Amino acid sequence: MTPSIKIQNQEFRLHPTGGVFWVEKSMLLISDVHLGKVGHFRKFGAAVPQKAIHKNFMLLDEVVSFFQPFQVCFLGDLFHSSLNKEWQLFENWVAKTPAELILVAGNHDIIAPEKFEQLHIKIFQEWKLDGFLLTHHPTVHEDYFNFCGHIHPAVRLQGFGRQRLKLPCFFKKADQLVLPAFGEFTGTHVLEPTKEDEVFVIVENEVISV
């Protein structure tokens, strides 16, 4: 289920992987993949399953195949740390992905820009495009609607009995949409929505407005 929302007369479809597809631009927005994080933790002895490395690339393949975008724009923290073995996997993924790739750099994107440029990936610190501002950190701008990541947003919902669920979400304010973290093993940060906010949770491979 990929619900659509309208922002400034443009259509955006929300995918349960955490991606947002800008229909008019044929552009897929993805935030906080954190490639290399699993390898980084395993290097220092953390008991993280090896298959978690490949899950990120499976999810990328899934959402790109679903929308078949002309462009994929990563809203920061594409790669978690310095170069490790996952970079080769990323190079392989880039080679087979037909879409143009763009990176709006985040605080974890410390790999030399030349490495991305060798893969023909354009890099921006922020990107203003047709009334929208694409950033990694949430940014308030009176003239632009902001798409961003960084926070790894989630909300708590009341389940059966006293059960409380913490679910990743798309968190929409009047002038901003914060994307959930795309990557596996990234963690979440719980936000408290106001009556003016809109929340779309990801649960059981669906996106649901709550």
Buried (B, 14 or more C-beta within 10 A) or exposed (E): EBBEBEBEEBEBBBBBBBBBBBEEBEBBBBBBBBBBBBBBBBEEEEEBEEEBBBBBBEBBEEBBEBBEBEBBBBBBBBBBBEBBEBBEBBEEBBEEBEBBBBBBBBEBBEBEEEBBEEBEBBBBEBBEBEEBBBBBBBBEBEEBBBBBBBBBBBBEBEEEEEEEEEBBBBBBBEBBBBBBBBBBBBEBEEBEBEEEBBBBBBBEEEBBEE
